[in-house]
Amino acid sequence: MIISISGIRGILLNRRNIPIMSMPIESMLLAVNSNSLVFFVSSDDMMGQSFASLVPTVAAAESAIGLAIFVITFRVRGTIAVEYINSIQG
C-alpha cells in the first residue's frame, strides 16, 4: 500500500520529465505484483506464483523498450520534456 501511494504521489509531483514519470508507474506495478505474489503464496497456488514471478521479466523488457524510445526521442528532438510531446504528431 505504501509503494502504491508513493507511486501516485510521484506521478502527481513529477509532470515535467517523462522518464521520471515512468518510474513511479513501474513502482506501482511492482506493488501490485508483490501483493498478488503474497496472495498466491498464502493460497498455495503454484501456477499463480509462477505467473507472478514472470511479470517482472515482462516489465523489464517493457522498461528497456521505453528507455530506447526516450533515447531516440532525445536524439531527434534534443529534449524529452512533457511540454513538447504535442509536437510529435505526424
MDTraj code that builds the backbone (N, CA, C; nanometers):
import mdtraj as md
import numpy as np

residues = "MET ILE ILE SER ILE SER GLY ILE ARG GLY ILE LEU LEU ASN ARG ARG ASN ILE PRO ILE MET SER MET PRO ILE GLU SER MET LEU LEU ALA VAL ASN SER ASN SER LEU VAL PHE PHE VAL SER SER ASP ASP MET MET GLY GLN SER PHE ALA SER LEU VAL PRO THR VAL ALA ALA ALA GLU SER ALA ILE GLY LEU ALA ILE PHE VAL ILE THR PHE ARG VAL ARG GLY THR ILE ALA VAL GLU TYR ILE ASN SER ILE GLN GLY".split()
xyz = np.array([
    [0.0816, -0.1189, 0.0000],
    [0.0000, 0.0000, 0.0000],
    [0.0860, 0.1254, 0.0000],
    [0.1943, 0.1215, 0.0753],
    [0.2831, 0.2377, 0.0837],
    [0.3510, 0.2626, -0.0507],
    [0.3896, 0.1563, -0.1198],
    [0.4540, 0.1727, -0.2503],
    [0.3552, 0.2304, -0.3516],
    [0.2298, 0.1873, -0.3444],
    [0.1293, 0.2403, -0.4366],
    [0.1048, 0.3878, -0.4129],
    [0.0949, 0.4271, -0.2873],
    [0.0720, 0.5683, -0.2548],
    [0.1912, 0.6532, -0.2962],
    [0.3118, 0.6039, -0.2732],
    [0.4295, 0.6810, -0.3157],
    [0.4385, 0.6883, -0.4684],
    [0.3906, 0.5865, -0.5385],
    [0.3872, 0.5914, -0.6843],
    [0.2896, 0.6946, -0.7362],
    [0.1718, 0.7014, -0.6748],
    [0.0737, 0.8027, -0.7150],
    [0.1282, 0.9417, -0.6860],
    [0.1905, 0.9588, -0.5715],
    [0.2486, 1.0890, -0.5369],
    [0.3608, 1.1255, -0.6336],
    [0.4392, 1.0288, -0.6744],
    [0.5471, 1.0554, -0.7691],
    [0.4958, 1.1004, -0.9050],
    [0.3847, 1.0427, -0.9490],
    [0.3269, 1.0847, -1.0771],
    [0.2720, 1.2261, -1.0667],
    [0.2057, 1.2552, -0.9562],
    [0.1448, 1.3872, -0.9413],
    [0.2484, 1.4976, -0.9241],
    [0.3611, 1.4680, -0.8616],
    [0.4614, 1.5708, -0.8362],
    [0.5600, 1.5906, -0.9507],
    [0.5827, 1.4888, -1.0315],
    [0.6816, 1.4968, -1.1395],
    [0.6126, 1.4903, -1.2747],
    [0.5670, 1.6013, -1.3222],
    [0.4969, 1.6028, -1.4504],
    [0.5782, 1.6693, -1.5601],
    [0.7063, 1.6874, -1.5426],
    [0.7855, 1.7569, -1.6427],
    [0.8740, 1.6644, -1.7249],
    [0.9224, 1.5594, -1.6662],
    [1.0187, 1.4733, -1.7328],
    [0.9582, 1.3337, -1.7497],
    [0.9561, 1.2834, -1.8706],
    [0.8893, 1.1569, -1.8990],
    [0.9554, 1.0368, -1.8293],
    [1.0886, 1.0227, -1.8289],
    [1.1448, 0.9067, -1.7580],
    [1.1184, 0.9103, -1.6084],
    [1.1153, 1.0286, -1.5514],
    [1.0860, 1.0391, -1.4088],
    [0.9391, 1.0053, -1.3834],
    [0.8520, 1.0326, -1.4801],
    [0.7111, 0.9955, -1.4662],
    [0.6905, 0.8451, -1.4808],
    [0.7755, 0.7793, -1.5561],
    [0.7557, 0.6358, -1.5770],
    [0.8043, 0.5516, -1.4583],
    [0.8969, 0.6036, -1.3801],
    [0.9460, 0.5265, -1.2651],
    [0.8400, 0.5026, -1.1585],
    [0.7568, 0.6017, -1.1200],
    [0.6501, 0.5696, -1.0238],
    [0.5476, 0.4707, -1.0790],
    [0.5243, 0.4721, -1.2087],
    [0.4319, 0.3742, -1.2671],
    [0.4874, 0.2338, -1.2503],
    [0.6165, 0.2195, -1.2732],
    [0.6800, 0.0887, -1.2540],
    [0.6749, 0.0456, -1.1075],
    [0.6909, 0.1395, -1.0143],
    [0.6845, 0.1024, -0.8728],
    [0.5424, 0.0623, -0.8331],
    [0.4411, 0.1240, -0.8932],
    [0.3039, 0.0818, -0.8646],
    [0.2771, -0.0581, -0.9199],
    [0.3299, -0.0883, -1.0393],
    [0.3151, -0.2235, -1.0933],
    [0.3873, -0.3259, -1.0070],
    [0.5018, -0.2879, -0.9523],
    [0.5738, -0.3769, -0.8617],
    [0.4934, -0.4013, -0.7344],
    [0.4258, -0.2983, -0.6839],
    [0.3438, -0.3150, -0.5635],
    [0.2276, -0.4103, -0.5888],
    [0.1640, -0.3974, -0.7042],
    [0.0534, -0.4878, -0.7383],
    [0.1044, -0.6308, -0.7528],
    [0.2201, -0.6463, -0.8154],
    [0.2771, -0.7800, -0.8327],
    [0.3152, -0.8403, -0.6982],
    [0.3699, -0.7602, -0.6081],
    [0.4067, -0.8111, -0.4752],
    [0.2823, -0.8544, -0.3982],
    [0.1752, -0.7759, -0.4074],
    [0.0512, -0.8134, -0.3394],
    [-0.0059, -0.9427, -0.3955],
    [-0.0035, -0.9580, -0.5268],
    [-0.0562, -1.0815, -0.5856],
    [0.0316, -1.2008, -0.5507],
    [0.1628, -1.1808, -0.5437],
    [0.2518, -1.2906, -0.5066],
    [0.2243, -1.3372, -0.3639],
    [0.2046, -1.2426, -0.2718],
    [0.1732, -1.2796, -0.1335],
    [0.0395, -1.3534, -0.1270],
    [-0.0575, -1.3091, -0.2056],
    [-0.1866, -1.3781, -0.2087],
    [-0.1722, -1.5197, -0.2619],
    [-0.0959, -1.5372, -0.3698],
    [-0.0803, -1.6707, -0.4269],
    [-0.0014, -1.7631, -0.3345],
    [0.0937, -1.7090, -0.2613],
    [0.1680, -1.7931, -0.1664],
    [0.0779, -1.8351, -0.0524],
    [-0.0053, -1.7415, -0.0028],
    [-0.0932, -1.7765, 0.1089],
    [-0.2025, -1.8747, 0.0673],
    [-0.2451, -1.8701, -0.0582],
    [-0.3469, -1.9650, -0.1043],
    [-0.2853, -2.0923, -0.1631],
    [-0.1536, -2.1017, -0.1606],
    [-0.0796, -2.2199, -0.2053],
    [-0.1110, -2.2537, -0.3519],
    [-0.1105, -2.1519, -0.4362],
    [-0.1372, -2.1683, -0.5790],
    [-0.0051, -2.1572, -0.6544],
    [0.0470, -2.2691, -0.7018],
    [0.1770, -2.2715, -0.7679],
    [0.1731, -2.2031, -0.9044],
    [0.0629, -2.2150, -0.9774],
    [0.0525, -2.1504, -1.1076],
    [0.0540, -1.9989, -1.0920],
    [-0.0142, -1.9463, -0.9918],
    [-0.0145, -1.8028, -0.9670],
    [0.1228, -1.7526, -0.9252],
    [0.1950, -1.8332, -0.8480],
    [0.3296, -1.7943, -0.8061],
    [0.4234, -1.7857, -0.9255],
    [0.4131, -1.8817, -1.0169],
    [0.4996, -1.8758, -1.1344],
    [0.4601, -1.7601, -1.2260],
    [0.3311, -1.7287, -1.2354],
    [0.2880, -1.6129, -1.3137],
    [0.3410, -1.4845, -1.2518],
    [0.3319, -1.4729, -1.1198],
    [0.3798, -1.3525, -1.0519],
    [0.5314, -1.3389, -1.0599],
    [0.6014, -1.4472, -1.0770],
    [0.7469, -1.4369, -1.0918],
    [0.7884, -1.4045, -1.2353],
    [0.7011, -1.4276, -1.3326],
    [0.7316, -1.3930, -1.4712],
    [0.6970, -1.2483, -1.5053],
    [0.6106, -1.1857, -1.4285],
    [0.5688, -1.0478, -1.4557],
    [0.6864, -0.9499, -1.4512],
    [0.7794, -0.9585, -1.3547],
    [0.8931, -0.8653, -1.3577],
    [0.9808, -0.8788, -1.4817],
    [0.9856, -0.9971, -1.5413],
    [1.0621, -1.0152, -1.6643],
    [0.9994, -0.9354, -1.7784],
    [0.8689, -0.9407, -1.7889],
    [0.7989, -0.8640, -1.8916],
    [0.8119, -0.7145, -1.8636],
    [0.8054, -0.6754, -1.7368],
    [0.8196, -0.5349, -1.7002],
    [0.9591, -0.4828, -1.7334],
    [1.0609, -0.5645, -1.7166],
    [1.1975, -0.5227, -1.7508],
    [1.2120, -0.5031, -1.9013],
    [1.1524, -0.5914, -1.9789],
    [1.1577, -0.5754, -2.1245],
    [1.0825, -0.4501, -2.1681],
    [0.9696, -0.4235, -2.1063],
    [0.8929, -0.3032, -2.1377],
    [0.9699, -0.1776, -2.1001],
    [1.0397, -0.1800, -1.9897],
    [1.1211, -0.0645, -1.9490],
    [1.2365, -0.0413, -2.0450],
    [1.2966, -0.1481, -2.0931],
    [1.4065, -0.1333, -2.1891],
    [1.3581, -0.0728, -2.3201],
    [1.2422, -0.1150, -2.3669],
    [1.1860, -0.0576, -2.4896],
    [1.1502, 0.0886, -2.4692],
    [1.0903, 0.1209, -2.3551],
    [1.0573, 0.2595, -2.3251],
    [1.1808, 0.3475, -2.3168],
    [1.2872, 0.2975, -2.2563],
    [1.4119, 0.3739, -2.2483],
    [1.4714, 0.3961, -2.3867],
    [1.4619, 0.2966, -2.4731],
    [1.5114, 0.3142, -2.6100],
    [1.4323, 0.4214, -2.6843],
    [1.3004, 0.4243, -2.6621],
    [1.2183, 0.5283, -2.7245],
    [1.2568, 0.6650, -2.6712],
    [1.2845, 0.6762, -2.5412],
    [1.3270, 0.8037, -2.4833],
    [1.4591, 0.8503, -2.5420],
    [1.5529, 0.7583, -2.5595],
    [1.6837, 0.7947, -2.6142],
    [1.6710, 0.8424, -2.7584],
    [1.5916, 0.7727, -2.8386],
    [1.5727, 0.8134, -2.9780],
    [1.5036, 0.9485, -2.9853],
    [1.4028, 0.9701, -2.9010],
    [1.3332, 1.0994, -2.8986],
    [1.4273, 1.2108, -2.8577],
    [1.5149, 1.1841, -2.7603],
    [1.6094, 1.2861, -2.7170],
    [1.7099, 1.3180, -2.8277],
    [1.7538, 1.2169, -2.9003],
    [1.8485, 1.2421, -3.0098],
    [1.7855, 1.3236, -3.1219],
    [1.6586, 1.2979, -3.1518],
    [1.5919, 1.3686, -3.2611],
    [1.5507, 1.5093, -3.2192],
    [1.4876, 1.5227, -3.1031],
    [1.4304, 1.6499, -3.0613],
    [1.5223, 1.7329, -2.9731],
    [1.6145, 1.6705, -2.9030],
    [1.7019, 1.7430, -2.8115],
    [1.6455, 1.7569, -2.6718],
    [1.5206, 1.7147, -2.6507],
    [1.4589, 1.7197, -2.5186],
    [1.3512, 1.6120, -2.5097],
    [1.3225, 1.5721, -2.3888],
    [1.2121, 1.4792, -2.3665],
    [1.1156, 1.5387, -2.2645],
    [1.1047, 1.6708, -2.2649],
    [1.0123, 1.7387, -2.1742],
    [0.8683, 1.7133, -2.2169],
    [0.7798, 1.7071, -2.1198],
    [0.6400, 1.6762, -2.1455],
    [0.5726, 1.7875, -2.2265],
    [0.6168, 1.9102, -2.2116],
    [0.5535, 2.0223, -2.2802],
    [0.5647, 2.0086, -2.4331],
    [0.6654, 1.9409, -2.4821],
    [0.6881, 1.9300, -2.6262],
    [0.6339, 1.8010, -2.6869],
    [0.5579, 1.7241, -2.6100],
    [0.5054, 1.5978, -2.6611],
    [0.4014, 1.6232, -2.7704],
    [0.3286, 1.7338, -2.7646],
    [0.2251, 1.7616, -2.8651],
    [0.2847, 1.7800, -3.0045],
    [0.4132, 1.8101, -3.0132],
    [0.4745, 1.8304, -3.1444],
    [0.5132, 1.6987, -3.2118],
    [0.4868, 1.5850, -3.1501],
    [0.5235, 1.4560, -3.2075],
    [0.4172, 1.4064, -3.3058],
    [0.3059, 1.4735, -3.3151],
    [0.2002, 1.4291, -3.4054],
    [0.2523, 1.4240, -3.5491],
    [0.2100, 1.3236, -3.6245],
    [0.2629, 1.3130, -3.7573],
    [0.1874, 1.2376, -3.8514],
])
top = md.Topology()
chain = top.add_chain()
for i, resn in enumerate(residues, 1):
    res = top.add_residue(resn, chain, resSeq=i)
    for name in ("N", "CA", "C"):
        top.add_atom(name, md.element.get_by_symbol(name[0]), res)
traj = md.Trajectory(xyz[None], top)
